[in-house]
């Protein structure tokens, strides 16, 4: 696989961190919701909020890790 340019490396960093942080925030919001289905939705900061952020962050990071491995594999084959 050819060496990446500094601009391409920087762009991948933005992709990975942006997605991971966004997924993490989404996970934290989902983890902190209380009473959503009972009509009195509130957000409560708790251990579930932190766990939701970590799970979302890792999911976003793994998504781009998978994408990059597929791109590298297709470049090697072609």
VENFEN-V323318 format. One record per backbone hydrogen bond with DSSP energy under -0.5 kcal/mol. NH is the residue of the N-H (numbers start at 1). CO is the residue of the C=O. Records with the same first field share a line. If there is no record, write none. Layout:
NH=CO / CO
This chain:
9=5
10=6
11=7
12=8
13=9
14=10
15=11
16=12
17=13
18=14
19=15
20=16
21=17
22=18
23=19
24=20
25=21
26=22
27=23
28=24
29=25
30=26
31=27
32=28
33=29 / 30
34=42
38=35
39=36
40=35
42=34
44=32 / 42
49=46
50=46
51=47
52=48
53=49
54=50
55=51
56=52
57=53
58=54
59=55
60=56
61=57
62=58
63=59
64=60
65=61
66=62
67=63
68=64
69=65
70=66
71=67
72=68
73=69
74=70
75=71
76=72
77=73
78=74
